[in-house]
Amino acid sequence: MYIQPVRFERSPQLHPMMTETPYGVGVRVVVQGKRGPEVATVRGEAETMPGTGRFGMILSVATASDLERWAELGREAEDLKWLLRARARTRGLPVKIVAAEYTLDASLLTVSYSAEERIELSALIQDLRGHTRARINFAAVGPREQAMMIGTLGACGRENCSSHHLQEFAPVSIRMARDQQLPLNPEKLSGPCGRLLCCLQFEHTQYLGLLQDIPRKNAKVCHDGSGACGKVVKLHPLRGTVDIYTDTGLIADLPAAELRPVKGEGKQETGKEGRS
């Protein structure tokens, strides 16, 4: 028995599936997961299954009829999504219908939604009863999950990280933006989901290392070459320089390696106040 990762359509996350026969990367297969049979794409090489763990199962290669049926169910689910959106507006329900997905056997319809507060969904379930015989499951999703499922463009102009490659949503804090000396502008630091950009975490460890080699902001320093002294007002970690406001009223951009602290002023202390 082997384990092979597959990817579903609305998420970049890889899900390990058991299989008796390894499949080629890129092959579309029918899998038995938590919700039921679905179509997925193989995204990695097969490995020997570990002794422990619970996984889904790759049932077979998706045939032409499987793919045709999957596409048909996708269109039906999309129509039901728009129906629910219209009914929610008519009923004045403060809910956003994000997506609707059938299993391959059409026995389960999963409706993903978001709402600021707890709401009663029984009326929407009744609205669906006349249009499908499937069991209906409403699943609440957060802002980052919405961006992952819908797919949007990031500030870089490329597909957002959450729908392209992220395997998990790691915590992102405003401290990461401060460490990278970014302007604390919510519009520039927020992604399409309205939350802090996931990409802030990618280079954070590197910035922490760079900050250890330069004086902290507001530190009093003197320049070895010119003898000029002043207060650090801005950091440039990638260049290894800082701007200092000298005692003569000038701002100078100087290499951090040529600066010495005054009266016990030390290097940048990562993880504490004073970096921004």
Residue, then its C-alpha position, 0 to 999 in steps of 0.5 A: m500500500y502507498i500514500q500519494p498526495v492529491r489536490f482538490e479544485r478549490s484548494p492548493q492543500l495536498h491531501p495524502m491518500m492511500t492507493e494500491t497502485p501508484y499514479g502519475v503526477g497530474v493524473r485526475v483520479v476519483v478519491q474517497g475522502k471525508r465527504g464522499p467520492e470526489v475528483a482530485t489531481v495527483r500532485g506528488e510521487a507515491e511513497t510507502m505508507p507509514g504504519t500509522g495515520r488515517f487517510g482517504m483512498i484513491l479509488s481509480v483513474a477518473t474516466a471520461s464519464d466521471l469527468e463529464r459528470w463532475a463538470e455537470l455537477g459543478r455547473e449545478a452547484e454553481d447555479l444553486k450557489w447563485l440561487l442561495r445568494a438571491r434568497a439570502r438577499t430577499r430574506g435579508l440574511p447577513v450571510k455570504i455564500v462562498a461556494a457550493e460543491y457536490t460529491l461525485d455521487a451527488s449524495l452531499l451538497t456542501v455550501s461554504y458560507s461566511a457570516e459576522e454573527r451566528i445566523e439561522l440557516s434553516a430557511l435556506i435549507q428549505d429553499l434548496r429542498g425543491h432543487t436537490r435531493a442531496r444531503i445539505n451541509f453548511a460549512a462556515v469559512g473564514p476570510r482566508e479560506q474565502a480567498m483560497m476558494i474564490g481565488t484572487l490577485g495579490a498585491c504582487g499581481r500574481e495569484n494570491c498565496s492562499s489559493h496558489h501554494l500555501q499548505e496552512f495559514a500560519p499566524v501573521s502579526i503587525r510585528m512582522a511588518r514593523d521588522q521589515q520597516l514597512p509603512l503601517n498602512p492597512e490598505k498596503l498590508s492587507g490582502p484581498c481577504g482583508r487580513l494581514l498579507c500571508c507573505l509577510q511571514f516568508e522573509h521574517t526570519q531573514y529580517l530578524g537576522l539582519l536586525q541583530d547586526i544594526p542599532r535599534k531605532n532611537a539608539k544614540v550612535c557615533h560614526d567611526g570615520s567622521g565622528a558624527c553622533g546622533k539618533v537612529v531614525k530609520l533602519h535599512p536592514l537589507r542595505g545594512t545601513v541606518d539613517i541618523y539624525t546628527d547633533t548638527g541637525l542633518i540626516a545621514d545614511l551610514p553603514a551600521a558596521e561603522l557605527r558605535p553605540v553611545k552610553g551602553e546603547g546596544k544592537q537591535e533587540t529582536g522580539k522587543e519594542g524599538r524595532s520600528 
